[in-house]
């Protein structure tokens, strides 16, 4: 599965739990940025780690 962010084709490896919106599956790069917002919880997907190997 690809990252939920627009124009990003990286594999989704983190689920972001966002209090004011629906949860999103995103790549590690977007998780680092979006996970810094107050109230957002980044939850690594154990089944997403294989996506990194290609």
N, C-alpha and C positions, 0 to 999 in steps of 0.2 A: 504494500500500500504506500502511495506517495504522500508526502507532506500536505497538510490541508491548506497551507498558505499559498496565495496566488503566485503563479509563475515559478513554483519550486517543485522540482522533480526528484528531490532527495527522498530516501526511504523514511517513513514515519517510524520513529523508535521511542517516542515519548508521548504520553497522554497528558495534556494540560487540563487540570480541573479549574474551571474559571467560574467564580460565583455569579457573575453578571451575564454570562452567555453559556452556550452549550460547550461541553468538553470538546477538545480538538486533538487529533493525532498529528504531531509535527516531527520534523527532523531535529537532530541534536542542536544544530545552529539556531533554529528558531526557538527551541526550548530554552536555550541560554538567554536569549533576549527577552522573550515574552514571560519567562518564569520569574523575572525580576519585579514584575508588577505586584503590588500589594494584594494579597489574598489568593494569588495563583499558586497552585501546587503542581509541580512537575513529577509525574510518576513514570519511571522507565518501564517500557513494555518488555517483559522477558521473552516473548515470542518475536519481538522486533529485532533482536540482536543478530539473527541470521541474515537479515536484509543488508547489513553492513558488509557482508562478505561477497555480495554480488551474486 
